[in-house]
Amino acid sequence: MSSVSAAYCERVTSGDIESDPAQMRIVQRLDTLAVDLARPISGGGLLGRLFGQQRAEPGGVYIWGGVGRGKSMIMDLFFDAVPGLQKQRVHFHAFMVDMHARVHQRRAAGVGADDPIRSVADDFAAETRLLCLDEMQVTDIADAMMLSRLFGRLFERGLVLVTTSNAPPDGLYAGGLNRDRFLPFVHLLNSRLDVMELDARTDYRREKEEAAARVWHVPLNGASAAALDRAFAAHGGGSTPETLRVQGRDVVVPKSGKRVARITFDELCRTARGPADFGAIARRFPVLVIDGIPRLEGIGEDVIRRFVLLVDEIYDNRVRLIASAEAQPADLLNGGRQAWVFQRTASRLVEMTSASWPDAERADTQAS
């Protein structure tokens, strides 16, 4: 098993990142956790887990800090450094979509009817020992009400959790409806996980802003529309629509090519879309052209939330993003209740519109 520290030092040596003491402190803690995970499971091994016996620590690590500090990168290094283990690495929103779907299926089938959340947790724990959960942010009351019961049972069954967030546990679901019912989950995180702040010295994604002009076109005018026309055509786009089947319903992409889709902000975010819809589009097309991203102040929290979910999905699927907008990413939302959460989204947009975006070359090659 290679260590997280060794992988981190390789990235430093190659020039991909700069060594940072705050990052190194988290890396060393994850090294310890990786060693702990390599040890045999207590409480009767796999059979002990299947029949509900508890195991000793480790419980996991909760990494929080500002946008672009390297939280996800470090978690990914840890995930790759723990081989031969039942493990999953997933974005928080996608994980919650999966959990709600599993609960719904059990209720519909009458399986675990007395406590479907417990049943879902038991099944998930039987198939996963390590869960790496990226970008935990709780904004949905349905998620908030499920989390304590779900993770209470998962921890009982021996799940080890490593998660990232922009906020400490005490800052999750701040101001949310019925937050007092969410507080047991906050206590669970604080008691079961090592909560570590990553206070790196800079937002590395902001250093890439200068290269964004080629694919992020402002303001919204004829020049930006023409730039998107040229980009869409260069990637093989045409006027042919494509229909994706998602959870029993149709998601129509009005213009597409073999590897590129073009769709407006309004079609994506002012209609009843969710993570499953955005994920289906992101998995199908390595290049996505979005027209008409407005400034987000005053357009409605549901619309902003959909845009945040959209960005998460295209980021996680390493999609090449080309867009026209009223403002640069950092200036799309500067006020309102969701402005703090949107800082992460803006930072991701900056990264996705940079020349060094990981799959930019792949997307260009495949679309040509």
DRENDO-1510 file (C-alpha; in Angstrom, 1 decimal, always signed):
<recs>
REC; n; res; u; v; w
REC; 1; MET; +0.0; +0.0; +0.0 .
REC; 2; SER; +1.4; +3.4; -1.0 .
REC; 3; SER; +1.1; +6.2; +1.5 .
REC; 4; VAL; -1.0; +9.3; +1.1 .
REC; 5; SER; +2.2; +11.3; +2.0 .
REC; 6; ALA; +4.1; +9.6; -0.8 .
REC; 7; ALA; +1.4; +10.4; -3.4 .
REC; 8; TYR; +1.2; +14.0; -2.2 .
REC; 9; CYS; +5.0; +14.4; -2.4 .
REC; 10; GLU; +4.9; +13.0; -6.0 .
REC; 11; ARG; +2.4; +15.7; -6.9 .
REC; 12; VAL; +4.7; +18.4; -5.4 .
REC; 13; THR; +7.8; +17.0; -7.2 .
REC; 14; SER; +6.0; +17.0; -10.5 .
REC; 15; GLY; +5.0; +20.6; -10.1 .
REC; 16; ASP; +1.2; +19.9; -10.0 .
REC; 17; ILE; +0.9; +21.5; -6.6 .
REC; 18; GLU; +3.0; +23.4; -4.1 .
REC; 19; SER; +3.7; +21.9; -0.7 .
REC; 20; ASP; +1.6; +23.4; +2.0 .
REC; 21; PRO; +2.0; +22.7; +5.8 .
REC; 22; ALA; -1.8; +22.8; +6.4 .
REC; 23; GLN; -2.4; +20.2; +3.6 .
REC; 24; MET; +0.5; +18.1; +4.9 .
REC; 25; ARG; -1.1; +17.9; +8.4 .
REC; 26; ILE; -4.3; +16.5; +6.9 .
REC; 27; VAL; -2.3; +14.1; +4.7 .
REC; 28; GLN; -0.4; +12.7; +7.7 .
REC; 29; ARG; -3.7; +12.1; +9.5 .
REC; 30; LEU; -5.0; +10.2; +6.5 .
REC; 31; ASP; -1.9; +8.1; +6.4 .
REC; 32; THR; -2.7; +7.0; +9.9 .
REC; 33; LEU; -6.3; +6.2; +8.9 .
REC; 34; ALA; -5.1; +4.2; +5.9 .
REC; 35; VAL; -2.9; +2.1; +8.2 .
REC; 36; ASP; -5.9; +1.5; +10.5 .
REC; 37; LEU; -8.1; +0.5; +7.6 .
REC; 38; ALA; -5.5; -2.1; +6.5 .
REC; 39; ARG; -6.0; -3.9; +9.9 .
REC; 40; PRO; -8.5; -6.8; +10.2 .
REC; 41; ILE; -12.0; -5.7; +11.1 .
REC; 42; SER; -12.8; -6.3; +14.8 .
REC; 43; GLY; -16.0; -7.9; +16.0 .
REC; 44; GLY; -15.8; -11.1; +14.0 .
REC; 45; GLY; -14.6; -9.8; +10.6 .
REC; 46; LEU; -17.1; -9.6; +7.8 .
REC; 47; LEU; -19.6; -11.8; +9.6 .
REC; 48; GLY; -19.5; -9.4; +12.5 .
REC; 49; ARG; -20.4; -6.5; +10.2 .
REC; 50; LEU; -23.2; -8.5; +8.5 .
REC; 51; PHE; -24.8; -9.4; +11.8 .
REC; 52; GLY; -24.5; -5.9; +13.4 .
REC; 53; GLN; -21.5; -6.3; +15.6 .
REC; 54; GLN; -19.7; -3.0; +16.2 .
REC; 55; ARG; -16.1; -2.4; +15.4 .
REC; 56; ALA; -13.6; -0.2; +17.0 .
REC; 57; GLU; -12.4; +3.1; +15.6 .
REC; 58; PRO; -11.4; +4.5; +13.2 .
REC; 59; GLY; -14.5; +6.5; +12.6 .
REC; 60; GLY; -13.0; +8.8; +9.9 .
REC; 61; VAL; -12.0; +12.3; +9.2 .
REC; 62; TYR; -14.1; +15.5; +8.4 .
REC; 63; ILE; -12.0; +18.0; +6.4 .
REC; 64; TRP; -13.4; +21.5; +6.1 .
REC; 65; GLY; -12.1; +24.8; +4.8 .
REC; 66; GLY; -12.5; +27.5; +2.2 .
REC; 67; VAL; -13.0; +26.8; -1.5 .
REC; 68; GLY; -10.1; +25.7; -3.6 .
REC; 69; ARG; -7.8; +24.8; -0.7 .
REC; 70; GLY; -7.2; +21.2; -1.9 .
REC; 71; LYS; -9.7; +19.2; +0.2 .
REC; 72; SER; -11.0; +17.1; -2.6 .
REC; 73; MET; -7.5; +16.5; -4.0 .
REC; 74; ILE; -6.2; +15.2; -0.7 .
REC; 75; MET; -9.3; +13.0; -0.2 .
REC; 76; ASP; -8.7; +11.5; -3.7 .
REC; 77; LEU; -5.1; +10.8; -2.9 .
REC; 78; PHE; -6.3; +8.9; +0.3 .
REC; 79; PHE; -8.9; +7.0; -1.6 .
REC; 80; ASP; -6.4; +5.8; -4.2 .
REC; 81; ALA; -3.9; +4.9; -1.4 .
REC; 82; VAL; -6.3; +2.3; +0.2 .
REC; 83; PRO; -6.5; -0.6; -2.2 .
REC; 84; GLY; -8.2; -4.0; -1.8 .
REC; 85; LEU; -11.1; -2.5; +0.2 .
REC; 86; GLN; -14.8; -2.2; -0.3 .
REC; 87; LYS; -14.9; +1.6; -0.9 .
REC; 88; GLN; -16.8; +4.3; -2.7 .
REC; 89; ARG; -16.0; +7.9; -3.6 .
REC; 90; VAL; -19.1; +10.0; -4.4 .
REC; 91; HIS; -20.3; +13.5; -4.3 .
REC; 92; PHE; -22.6; +14.3; -1.4 .
REC; 93; HIS; -25.6; +15.2; -3.6 .
REC; 94; ALA; -25.3; +12.0; -5.7 .
REC; 95; PHE; -25.0; +10.0; -2.5 .
REC; 96; MET; -28.2; +11.5; -1.1 .
REC; 97; VAL; -30.1; +10.9; -4.4 .
REC; 98; ASP; -29.1; +7.2; -4.2 .
REC; 99; MET; -30.1; +6.9; -0.5 .
REC; 100; HIS; -33.6; +8.5; -1.1 .
REC; 101; ALA; -34.1; +6.2; -4.1 .
REC; 102; ARG; -33.2; +3.1; -2.1 .
REC; 103; VAL; -35.6; +4.1; +0.7 .
REC; 104; HIS; -38.4; +4.8; -1.9 .
REC; 105; GLN; -37.8; +1.4; -3.5 .
REC; 106; ARG; -38.0; -0.4; -0.1 .
REC; 107; ARG; -41.2; +1.4; +0.8 .
REC; 108; ALA; -42.7; +0.5; -2.5 .
REC; 109; ALA; -41.7; -3.1; -2.2 .
REC; 110; GLY; -42.7; -3.4; +1.4 .
REC; 111; VAL; -39.1; -4.3; +2.4 .
REC; 112; GLY; -38.0; -3.1; +5.7 .
REC; 113; ALA; -41.3; -1.3; +6.1 .
REC; 114; ASP; -40.8; -0.7; +9.8 .
REC; 115; ASP; -37.6; +1.2; +9.3 .
REC; 116; PRO; -36.5; +1.5; +5.6 .
REC; 117; ILE; -33.7; +3.9; +6.5 .
REC; 118; ARG; -32.2; +1.3; +8.8 .
REC; 119; SER; -32.6; -1.3; +6.1 .
REC; 120; VAL; -30.9; +0.9; +3.5 .
REC; 121; ALA; -28.0; +1.6; +5.9 .
REC; 122; ASP; -27.5; -2.2; +6.6 .
REC; 123; ASP; -27.3; -3.0; +2.9 .
REC; 124; PHE; -25.0; -0.1; +2.2 .
REC; 125; ALA; -22.7; -1.0; +5.1 .
REC; 126; ALA; -22.5; -4.6; +3.9 .
REC; 127; GLU; -21.2; -3.4; +0.5 .
REC; 128; THR; -19.0; -0.5; +1.6 .
REC; 129; ARG; -16.4; -0.2; +4.4 .
REC; 130; LEU; -15.0; +3.2; +3.4 .
REC; 131; LEU; -17.1; +6.0; +2.1 .
REC; 132; CYS; -15.3; +9.1; +0.7 .
REC; 133; LEU; -18.0; +11.8; +0.5 .
REC; 134; ASP; -17.1; +15.0; -1.3 .
REC; 135; GLU; -18.5; +18.5; -0.6 .
REC; 136; MET; -21.0; +17.8; +2.2 .
REC; 137; GLN; -23.4; +20.8; +2.3 .
REC; 138; VAL; -27.0; +20.3; +3.6 .
REC; 139; THR; -29.6; +22.6; +2.1 .
REC; 140; ASP; -32.5; +20.2; +1.6 .
REC; 141; ILE; -34.8; +19.4; +4.6 .
REC; 142; ALA; -35.4; +15.9; +3.3 .
REC; 143; ASP; -31.7; +15.2; +3.5 .
REC; 144; ALA; -31.4; +16.9; +6.9 .
REC; 145; MET; -34.1; +14.7; +8.4 .
REC; 146; MET; -32.5; +11.5; +7.1 .
REC; 147; LEU; -28.8; +12.0; +7.9 .
REC; 148; SER; -28.8; +11.4; +11.6 .
REC; 149; ARG; -30.6; +8.0; +11.4 .
REC; 150; LEU; -28.7; +7.0; +8.3 .
REC; 151; PHE; -25.2; +7.6; +9.5 .
REC; 152; GLY; -26.0; +6.6; +13.1 .
REC; 153; ARG; -26.7; +3.1; +11.7 .
REC; 154; LEU; -23.8; +3.2; +9.2 .
REC; 155; PHE; -21.3; +4.0; +12.0 .
REC; 156; GLU; -22.8; +1.2; +14.1 .
REC; 157; ARG; -22.2; -1.2; +11.2 .
REC; 158; GLY; -18.5; -0.1; +11.0 .
REC; 159; LEU; -18.5; +2.4; +8.1 .
REC; 160; VAL; -15.5; +4.6; +7.9 .
REC; 161; LEU; -16.2; +8.1; +6.6 .
REC; 162; VAL; -13.9; +10.7; +5.1 .
REC; 163; THR; -15.8; +13.8; +4.0 .
REC; 164; THR; -15.0; +17.3; +2.8 .
REC; 165; SER; -17.1; +20.4; +3.3 .
REC; 166; ASN; -16.8; +24.2; +3.2 .
REC; 167; ALA; -18.2; +24.4; +6.7 .
REC; 168; PRO; -17.5; +22.7; +10.1 .
REC; 169; PRO; -20.2; +20.4; +11.4 .
REC; 170; ASP; -21.7; +23.1; +13.5 .
REC; 171; GLY; -22.1; +25.2; +10.4 .
REC; 172; LEU; -24.1; +22.7; +8.4 .
REC; 173; TYR; -27.8; +23.5; +7.6 .
REC; 174; ALA; -27.4; +26.8; +9.2 .
REC; 175; GLY; -30.8; +28.6; +9.4 .
REC; 176; GLY; -32.5; +25.5; +8.0 .
REC; 177; LEU; -36.1; +24.6; +8.7 .
REC; 178; ASN; -36.4; +22.4; +11.9 .
REC; 179; ARG; -32.7; +22.6; +12.4 .
REC; 180; ASP; -33.1; +21.3; +16.0 .
REC; 181; ARG; -34.0; +17.9; +14.5 .
REC; 182; PHE; -30.7; +18.1; +12.5 .
REC; 183; LEU; -28.5; +18.7; +15.5 .
REC; 184; PRO; -28.1; +14.9; +16.4 .
REC; 185; PHE; -26.3; +14.5; +13.1 .
REC; 186; VAL; -23.9; +17.4; +14.0 .
REC; 187; HIS; -23.2; +15.7; +17.3 .
REC; 188; LEU; -22.6; +12.4; +15.5 .
REC; 189; LEU; -20.0; +14.0; +13.2 .
REC; 190; ASN; -18.2; +15.8; +16.0 .
REC; 191; SER; -18.1; +12.7; +18.2 .
REC; 192; ARG; -17.3; +10.0; +15.6 .
REC; 193; LEU; -14.9; +11.9; +13.2 .
REC; 194; ASP; -11.7; +13.8; +13.6 .
REC; 195; VAL; -12.8; +17.3; +12.5 .
REC; 196; MET; -9.9; +19.1; +10.8 .
REC; 197; GLU; -9.8; +22.5; +9.3 .
REC; 198; LEU; -7.7; +22.9; +6.1 .
REC; 199; ASP; -6.5; +26.5; +6.2 .
REC; 200; ALA; -4.2; +26.5; +3.2 .
REC; 201; ARG; -2.7; +29.8; +2.2 .
REC; 202; THR; -4.4; +30.3; -1.2 .
REC; 203; ASP; -7.2; +29.4; -3.4 .
REC; 204; TYR; -5.3; +27.5; -6.1 .
REC; 205; ARG; -8.2; +27.6; -8.6 .
REC; 206; ARG; -8.2; +31.4; -8.6 .
REC; 207; GLU; -4.7; +31.3; -10.1 .
REC; 208; LYS; -6.2; +29.9; -13.3 .
REC; 209; GLU; -8.6; +32.7; -14.1 .
REC; 210; GLU; -6.6; +34.3; -16.8 .
REC; 211; ALA; -7.1; +31.3; -19.2 .
REC; 212; ALA; -10.9; +31.4; -18.7 .
REC; 213; ALA; -11.7; +33.9; -21.4 .
REC; 214; ARG; -11.6; +31.3; -24.2 .
REC; 215; VAL; -14.6; +29.4; -22.9 .
REC; 216; TRP; -16.4; +31.8; -20.6 .
REC; 217; HIS; -17.8; +34.6; -22.7 .
REC; 218; VAL; -19.1; +37.9; -21.1 .
REC; 219; PRO; -21.3; +39.9; -21.3 .
REC; 220; LEU; -24.4; +38.5; -22.9 .
REC; 221; ASN; -24.4; +40.0; -26.4 .
REC; 222; GLY; -24.1; +39.2; -30.0 .
REC; 223; ALA; -20.3; +38.6; -29.7 .
REC; 224; SER; -20.7; +36.0; -27.0 .
REC; 225; ALA; -23.5; +34.3; -28.8 .
REC; 226; ALA; -21.4; +34.1; -32.0 .
REC; 227; ALA; -18.5; +32.7; -29.9 .
REC; 228; LEU; -20.7; +29.9; -28.6 .
REC; 229; ASP; -22.0; +29.2; -32.2 .
REC; 230; ARG; -18.4; +28.8; -33.3 .
REC; 231; ALA; -17.4; +26.6; -30.4 .
REC; 232; PHE; -20.5; +24.4; -30.7 .
REC; 233; ALA; -19.8; +23.9; -34.4 .
REC; 234; ALA; -16.1; +23.2; -33.8 .
REC; 235; HIS; -17.0; +20.4; -31.4 .
REC; 236; GLY; -19.3; +18.8; -34.0 .
REC; 237; GLY; -22.6; +20.2; -32.8 .
REC; 238; GLY; -25.7; +20.4; -34.9 .
REC; 239; SER; -29.5; +21.1; -34.7 .
REC; 240; THR; -30.4; +17.5; -33.8 .
REC; 241; PRO; -32.1; +17.1; -30.4 .
REC; 242; GLU; -31.4; +14.1; -28.2 .
REC; 243; THR; -33.7; +12.6; -25.5 .
REC; 244; LEU; -32.2; +11.0; -22.4 .
REC; 245; ARG; -34.3; +8.6; -20.3 .
REC; 246; VAL; -33.8; +9.4; -16.6 .
REC; 247; GLN; -35.7; +7.7; -13.9 .
REC; 248; GLY; -38.7; +7.1; -16.1 .
REC; 249; ARG; -39.0; +10.5; -17.7 .
REC; 250; ASP; -37.5; +12.2; -20.7 .
REC; 251; VAL; -34.8; +14.9; -20.5 .
REC; 252; VAL; -34.6; +16.6; -23.9 .
REC; 253; VAL; -31.3; +18.2; -25.0 .
REC; 254; PRO; -32.4; +20.5; -27.8 .
REC; 255; LYS; -29.2; +20.7; -29.8 .
REC; 256; SER; -26.4; +18.1; -29.8 .
REC; 257; GLY; -23.6; +16.3; -31.6 .
REC; 258; LYS; -21.8; +13.1; -31.1 .
REC; 259; ARG; -20.0; +14.4; -28.0 .
REC; 260; VAL; -21.4; +17.9; -27.4 .
REC; 261; ALA; -24.7; +19.3; -26.1 .
REC; 262; ARG; -26.0; +22.9; -26.2 .
REC; 263; ILE; -28.7; +24.1; -23.9 .
REC; 264; THR; -29.7; +27.3; -22.3 .
REC; 265; PHE; -29.5; +28.2; -18.6 .
REC; 266; ASP; -33.3; +28.6; -18.5 .
REC; 267; GLU; -33.9; +25.1; -20.0 .
REC; 268; LEU; -31.5; +23.7; -17.4 .
REC; 269; CYS; -32.3; +25.6; -14.2 .
REC; 270; ARG; -35.7; +27.3; -14.6 .
REC; 271; THR; -37.4; +23.9; -15.1 .
REC; 272; ALA; -38.0; +21.0; -12.6 .
REC; 273; ARG; -34.5; +19.4; -13.0 .
REC; 274; GLY; -32.5; +17.6; -10.3 .
REC; 275; PRO; -29.1; +15.9; -9.9 .
REC; 276; ALA; -30.1; +12.8; -11.8 .
REC; 277; ASP; -31.0; +14.9; -14.9 .
REC; 278; PHE; -27.8; +16.9; -14.7 .
REC; 279; GLY; -25.7; +13.7; -14.1 .
REC; 280; ALA; -27.3; +12.0; -17.1 .
REC; 281; ILE; -26.3; +15.0; -19.4 .
REC; 282; ALA; -22.8; +15.2; -17.9 .
REC; 283; ARG; -22.2; +11.5; -18.4 .
REC; 284; ARG; -23.5; +11.5; -22.0 .
REC; 285; PHE; -21.6; +14.6; -23.3 .
REC; 286; PRO; -17.9; +15.4; -22.6 .
REC; 287; VAL; -18.5; +19.0; -23.8 .
REC; 288; LEU; -21.4; +21.1; -22.7 .
REC; 289; VAL; -22.3; +24.6; -24.1 .
REC; 290; ILE; -24.6; +26.7; -21.9 .
REC; 291; ASP; -26.2; +29.9; -23.2 .
REC; 292; GLY; -27.3; +32.8; -21.1 .
REC; 293; ILE; -26.1; +32.4; -17.5 .
REC; 294; PRO; -27.5; +35.4; -15.7 .
REC; 295; ARG; -26.5; +37.2; -12.5 .
REC; 296; LEU; -28.2; +35.2; -9.9 .
REC; 297; GLU; -29.3; +37.7; -7.3 .
REC; 298; GLY; -33.1; +37.8; -7.0 .
REC; 299; ILE; -33.9; +35.0; -9.5 .
REC; 300; GLY; -35.1; +32.5; -6.8 .
REC; 301; GLU; -33.4; +30.1; -4.5 .
REC; 302; ASP; -34.6; +27.0; -6.4 .
REC; 303; VAL; -33.0; +28.2; -9.6 .
REC; 304; ILE; -29.7; +29.0; -7.8 .
REC; 305; ARG; -29.8; +25.6; -6.1 .
REC; 306; ARG; -30.3; +23.8; -9.5 .
REC; 307; PHE; -27.4; +25.7; -10.9 .
REC; 308; VAL; -25.2; +24.7; -8.0 .
REC; 309; LEU; -26.2; +21.0; -8.5 .
REC; 310; LEU; -25.6; +21.3; -12.3 .
REC; 311; VAL; -22.0; +22.6; -11.7 .
REC; 312; ASP; -21.3; +19.8; -9.2 .
REC; 313; GLU; -22.3; +17.2; -11.7 .
REC; 314; ILE; -20.4; +18.6; -14.7 .
REC; 315; TYR; -17.4; +19.1; -12.4 .
REC; 316; ASP; -17.5; +15.5; -11.0 .
REC; 317; ASN; -17.8; +14.1; -14.5 .
REC; 318; ARG; -14.9; +16.3; -15.9 .
REC; 319; VAL; -17.0; +17.9; -18.6 .
REC; 320; ARG; -15.6; +20.6; -20.8 .
REC; 321; LEU; -17.8; +23.7; -20.1 .
REC; 322; ILE; -18.2; +26.5; -22.6 .
REC; 323; ALA; -20.7; +29.2; -21.6 .
REC; 324; SER; -22.0; +32.8; -22.1 .
REC; 325; ALA; -22.8; +34.8; -19.0 .
REC; 326; GLU; -23.6; +38.2; -17.6 .
REC; 327; ALA; -20.6; +38.2; -15.4 .
REC; 328; GLN; -17.4; +36.3; -14.4 .
REC; 329; PRO; -18.0; +33.3; -12.1 .
REC; 330; ALA; -17.0; +35.2; -8.9 .
REC; 331; ASP; -19.5; +38.0; -9.7 .
REC; 332; LEU; -22.6; +35.9; -10.5 .
REC; 333; LEU; -23.9; +35.9; -7.0 .
REC; 334; ASN; -22.7; +38.4; -4.4 .
REC; 335; GLY; -25.6; +38.6; -2.0 .
REC; 336; GLY; -28.4; +36.6; -0.5 .
REC; 337; ARG; -28.6; +33.5; +1.7 .
REC; 338; GLN; -26.8; +31.3; -0.8 .
REC; 339; ALA; -23.9; +33.6; -1.5 .
REC; 340; TRP; -21.6; +31.8; +0.9 .
REC; 341; VAL; -22.4; +28.4; -0.5 .
REC; 342; PHE; -21.9; +29.7; -4.0 .
REC; 343; GLN; -18.3; +30.5; -3.4 .
REC; 344; ARG; -17.5; +26.9; -4.0 .
REC; 345; THR; -19.5; +26.9; -7.2 .
REC; 346; ALA; -17.7; +30.0; -8.5 .
REC; 347; SER; -14.3; +28.4; -7.7 .
REC; 348; ARG; -15.3; +25.3; -9.6 .
REC; 349; LEU; -16.4; +27.3; -12.6 .
REC; 350; VAL; -13.1; +29.1; -12.6 .
REC; 351; GLU; -11.3; +25.7; -12.6 .
REC; 352; MET; -13.5; +24.2; -15.3 .
REC; 353; THR; -13.0; +27.2; -17.6 .
REC; 354; SER; -9.2; +27.1; -17.3 .
REC; 355; ALA; -6.8; +25.8; -19.9 .
REC; 356; SER; -5.5; +23.2; -17.5 .
REC; 357; TRP; -8.9; +21.7; -16.7 .
REC; 358; PRO; -8.1; +17.9; -16.6 .
REC; 359; ASP; -10.3; +16.7; -19.5 .
REC; 360; ALA; -10.1; +19.8; -21.7 .
REC; 361; GLU; -7.7; +18.1; -24.1 .
REC; 362; ARG; -9.6; +14.8; -24.0 .
REC; 363; ALA; -12.9; +16.6; -24.8 .
REC; 364; ASP; -11.3; +18.6; -27.7 .
REC; 365; THR; -9.8; +15.4; -29.2 .
REC; 366; GLN; -13.0; +13.4; -28.9 .
REC; 367; ALA; -15.2; +16.1; -30.3 .
REC; 368; SER; -13.1; +16.8; -33.3 .
</recs>
